[in-house]
């Protein structure tokens, strides 16, 4: 019997590796990541352990070459699974690259796989608890809804600069939060298109997760505050995200689409309750 194919982006990172190992027990894997050496090592590691890796494609996820290679590997008549963990945080890049990877590349990826969707297909995008905490600004939301516009980065950059009040050090964090807020909205809008195709799309908003990227963020004041706010009293680990993604992508979640799951140890609830008490 043909097995379902699972596309894992950001596969060489902490969340991507955990998702690949978990979903790869029952599905054939297609992997992608920006870091070629790490991706190749991980793909060979998986193959040596008995996993089926149909392809491992390194490069910019928003590039036509990578998207063409990915779609060639995942094409077929079976339902497909997408776990999209690829992304940049403020500790890794500036405002424009963060927006390009977290939002622009995400939209290009969804556009590329949409013609391949079959009934039963499911996508899980990694958003962020930061997307829940930043205020909704109508002018920003209007731009974020059309990230493939030629002047998008310029115009959203102007809004980010205004929101930072001239403090360049804040721009990466603002861009990250806005890009993840846009992913939350993207899941809602795509669900309306994918539903008639028999496909589902959801997102997960992690809190502080102890991946290599998460540890860098945890060392910042904002990351430390997020970690300390969690009522469960601990940071998350990559397996927390992988298990949630496995559920959302499974038939057990067949009536769940167009929504987000916070996997943050309760930190967003704590922040909101604190703000309400202050208010």
C-alpha positions in Angstrom: 0.0 0.0 0.0 1.2 3.5 -0.8 2.1 5.5 2.3 1.3 9.1 2.9 4.1 11.5 2.3 5.1 14.1 4.9 6.9 17.3 4.0 8.9 18.7 6.9 10.4 22.1 6.5 13.1 23.4 8.8 13.9 19.7 9.2 17.5 20.2 10.5 16.2 22.3 13.4 15.0 21.2 16.8 11.2 21.1 16.0 11.7 19.8 12.5 13.9 16.9 13.6 11.4 15.9 16.3 8.5 16.1 13.8 10.4 14.1 11.2 11.3 11.3 13.6 7.7 11.1 14.9 5.8 11.3 11.6 8.4 9.3 9.8 7.5 6.1 11.6 4.3 5.9 9.5 4.9 8.2 6.6 7.6 8.7 3.9 9.6 11.9 4.4 10.5 14.8 2.2 12.8 17.2 4.1 14.0 20.7 3.5 16.1 23.2 5.4 18.3 26.2 4.6 21.4 24.5 6.1 22.7 22.0 3.6 25.3 20.1 5.7 23.0 19.7 8.7 20.1 18.6 6.5 22.2 16.0 4.6 23.6 14.6 7.8 20.1 14.3 9.3 18.7 12.6 6.2 21.5 10.1 6.2 21.0 9.5 9.9 17.3 8.8 9.3 17.9 6.5 6.4 20.5 4.5 8.5 17.8 4.0 11.2 15.3 2.7 8.7 13.2 5.7 7.8 12.2 6.4 4.2 13.5 9.7 3.1 12.4 10.4 -0.5 14.3 13.7 -0.8 16.2 16.3 1.2 16.4 19.7 -0.5 18.5 22.5 1.0 18.1 26.1 0.1 15.8 29.1 0.4 12.3 27.8 0.8 11.0 30.8 -1.2 13.1 29.9 -4.2 11.5 28.4 -7.3 14.2 25.7 -7.5 13.5 24.4 -4.0 9.8 24.6 -4.4 10.0 22.7 -7.7 12.1 19.9 -6.1 9.7 19.6 -3.2 6.5 19.4 -5.2 8.1 16.8 -7.5 8.8 14.6 -4.5 5.4 15.0 -2.8 3.2 14.7 -5.9 0.9 11.7 -5.9 -2.6 10.4 -5.4 -2.3 9.9 -1.6 -3.1 12.6 1.0 -0.1 14.6 2.0 1.1 16.0 5.3 2.9 19.3 5.7 4.7 20.3 9.0 6.1 23.7 8.4 8.6 24.5 11.1 11.1 26.7 9.1 11.4 30.2 10.4 13.7 32.9 11.7 13.7 34.5 15.2 15.0 37.9 16.2 18.2 36.4 17.6 19.0 35.1 14.1 18.2 37.8 11.7 16.9 41.4 11.1 13.4 42.6 10.3 13.3 42.1 6.5 14.8 38.5 6.5 12.4 37.5 9.3 9.4 38.7 7.3 10.7 37.1 4.1 11.2 33.7 5.6 8.3 33.6 8.1 5.6 34.9 5.9 6.6 35.4 2.2 8.2 31.9 1.9 5.2 30.4 3.8 2.7 31.8 1.3 4.8 30.6 -1.6 5.0 27.1 -0.1 1.3 26.9 0.4 0.7 28.2 -3.2 3.0 25.5 -4.5 1.5 22.6 -2.7 -2.2 23.6 -3.1 -2.6 21.9 -6.5 -1.3 18.7 -5.0 -3.8 18.5 -2.2 -6.0 15.4 -2.0 -8.9 14.7 0.4 -7.4 13.9 3.8 -4.4 16.2 3.3 -3.4 18.3 6.4 -0.9 21.1 7.0 0.4 22.3 10.4 2.2 25.6 10.4 4.4 26.8 13.3 3.2 30.2 14.4 4.2 31.6 17.8 2.7 32.8 21.0 4.2 36.2 20.0 1.6 36.4 17.3 -1.1 36.3 20.0 0.4 39.1 22.1 1.0 41.8 19.6 -1.9 44.2 19.0 -3.8 44.0 15.8 -3.1 47.1 13.7 -5.5 47.4 10.7 -2.9 49.1 8.4 -0.4 46.3 9.2 -3.0 43.5 8.8 -3.9 44.9 5.3 -0.3 44.6 4.2 0.3 41.2 5.8 -2.7 39.8 3.9 -0.8 40.4 0.6 2.9 39.6 1.2 3.7 38.8 -2.4 3.0 42.4 -3.5 6.2 43.9 -5.0 6.5 46.6 -2.4 5.5 44.6 0.6 8.8 44.5 2.4 9.3 48.3 1.9 5.8 49.1 3.2 5.7 46.7 6.1 9.3 47.9 7.0 7.9 51.5 7.4 5.2 50.2 9.8 7.8 48.3 11.8 10.0 51.3 12.0 7.1 53.4 13.2 6.1 50.8 15.8 9.7 50.6 17.1 9.8 54.4 17.6 13.2 54.6 16.0 14.8 51.9 18.2 16.4 49.6 15.6 17.0 46.9 18.3 13.3 46.4 18.6 12.6 45.9 14.9 13.4 42.2 14.7 11.1 41.4 17.5 8.3 43.4 16.0 8.8 41.8 12.6 8.8 38.4 14.2 5.5 39.0 16.1 3.8 40.5 13.0 4.9 37.7 10.8 3.5 35.1 13.2 0.3 37.1 13.6 0.0 36.9 9.8 0.5 33.1 9.9 -2.5 32.9 12.3 -4.6 34.9 9.9 -3.3 32.9 6.9 -4.5 29.6 8.5 -8.0 31.1 8.8 -8.2 32.3 5.2 -6.6 29.2 3.6 -9.0 26.9 5.6 -11.9 28.4 3.5 -10.1 27.4 0.3 -8.8 24.0 1.4 -12.0 22.8 3.0 -13.9 22.1 -0.3 -10.8 20.2 -1.4 -11.1 17.9 1.6 -7.9 19.3 3.1 -7.2 20.9 6.5 -4.8 23.6 7.7 -4.0 24.5 11.3 -1.2 26.1 13.3 0.7 25.7 16.5 1.9 28.6 18.6 4.8 27.5 20.7 5.9 29.3 23.8 9.5 29.0 24.9 10.8 25.8 23.5 14.3 24.5 24.3 15.5 24.1 20.7 18.8 25.6 19.6 17.0 28.7 18.3 14.8 28.7 21.4 17.7 28.7 23.7 19.1 31.9 22.0 15.7 33.6 22.5 15.5 32.4 26.1 18.8 34.4 26.8 17.0 37.6 25.8 14.8 39.6 28.3 11.7 39.0 26.3 12.4 35.2 26.0 13.2 34.9 29.7 9.9 36.7 30.5 8.0 34.3 28.3 9.6 31.3 29.9 9.1 32.6 33.4 5.4 33.4 32.8 4.4 29.8 32.0 2.2 28.5 34.9 3.5 25.0 34.3 6.8 26.2 35.5 9.0 24.8 32.7 10.0 25.5 29.2 8.8 23.3 26.4 10.8 20.7 24.5 10.7 19.9 20.8 8.7 16.7 21.5 5.8 18.8 22.9 5.5 20.5 19.5 5.9 17.2 17.5 3.2 15.4 19.5 0.8 18.3 18.9 1.6 18.4 15.2 1.2 14.7 14.9 -2.3 15.0 16.4 -3.4 17.9 14.3 -2.2 16.2 11.1 -3.9 12.9 12.0 -7.4 11.7 11.2 -8.2 12.1 14.9 -8.3 15.8 14.2 -10.4 15.5 11.0 -12.9 18.2 12.2 -10.2 20.7 13.1 -9.2 23.4 10.6 -8.6 27.1 10.4 -7.5 27.4 14.0 -4.4 27.6 16.2 -3.3 25.6 19.2 -1.2 27.3 21.8 1.5 25.0 23.2 3.1 27.5 25.5 2.7 26.1 29.1 0.0 28.8 29.7 2.3 31.8 29.2 -0.1 33.7 26.9 -2.9 33.2 29.4 -0.6 34.4 32.2 0.3 37.5 30.2 -3.3 38.3 29.4 -4.4 37.9 32.9 -1.6 40.1 34.1 -2.6 42.8 31.6 -6.2 42.6 32.7 -5.3 43.1 36.3 -3.2 46.1 35.5 -6.0 47.5 33.3 
